[in-house]
Amino acid sequence: QVHCHPAPKPGSSTMTLQDEDQTALALPEDQLATMKEETPALRMGEPLDVQLPDLEEVDDLKVHHREFPEGQGSYTVLHHQHLSKSVMSGTFQSMASNGGITRYEGCFQGDPHNEGPIPNGPGVRVNPDGSVYAGEFKDGLPHGQGEWKAPEGTESFLGEWKRGKKHGFGLMKFANGDMYEGDWADGKFQDRGKYIYANGDEFMGLWDKGVKCSGTFYYKDGRISTRKWQNGRLVSCQDYDARKKSYQPTITDARVHDPARTAYGQQTIFSGDPMMSPSGVRVGLS
């Protein structure tokens, strides 16, 4: 389909692209040169990092070094000289009364001229005993996400901190090979958690201030033991033998301390039931 356009009327100001090109070619060379000078040149591929002229030089960051009296330590920070409470980055080391040295590298907050170094933000601290904490700080204490490692990697903790104590969720590895994964509060096991012993046995349950409340032991040999505690004292226990696929009678605190069972020379427990050895073997009268 062909579209036809009406021809311009005589005296009309309508101009086609061809007319514009012919007009430009008809201009004198000196006038074309003047138009090119007035039009800014935009060239593809021109670098964007060209420094603009006549910019005022900014020099707000200064390195500040300070020595503590009586050889107690020193610190060096990169500080914004116009903001007394700005966040700084640098290092410090201090000596305790027992001769131990603490080293820190990371972020600070405060006045470097009149205040001591207060870690705030991400940083790494090496303690006098050789342990290392790497993570977040607030007001000079571990606070937030962080990892602590004992000397030579014998123990470690990875998780949440609050005011210098384990608080939240975390994973703790102990020197004896045990491991705990779960919730923490004020540096102790709290609420839900799983404790894995070095021999492969596991306990999953609830904790209160580091003490078991209720839960289940899963032994490597397949046995399962569900238990309850009160103020750290075992009050009930029910075992399941996966090999025999049978539950053992539930043992309660009252039955364990039944005088009929605890009297000297007794060979029966719990209303005439025979005595059971720890391995599940019945012990009868000879």
Secondary structure, 3 states (H helix, E strand, C coil): CCCCCCCCCCCCCCCCHHHHHHHHHHCCHHHHHHHHHHCCCCCCCCCCCCCCCCCCCCCCEEEEEEECHHHCEEEEEEEECCCCCCEEEEEEEEECCCCCEEEEEEEEECCCCCCCCCEEEEEEEECCCCCEEEEEEECCEEEEEEEEECHHHCCEEEEEEECCEEEEEEEEECCCCCEEEEEEECCEEEEEEEEECCCCCEEEEEEECCEEEEEEEECCCCCEEEEEEECCEEEEEEEEECCCCEECCCEEHHHHCCHHHHCCCCCEECCCEEEECCCCCEECCC
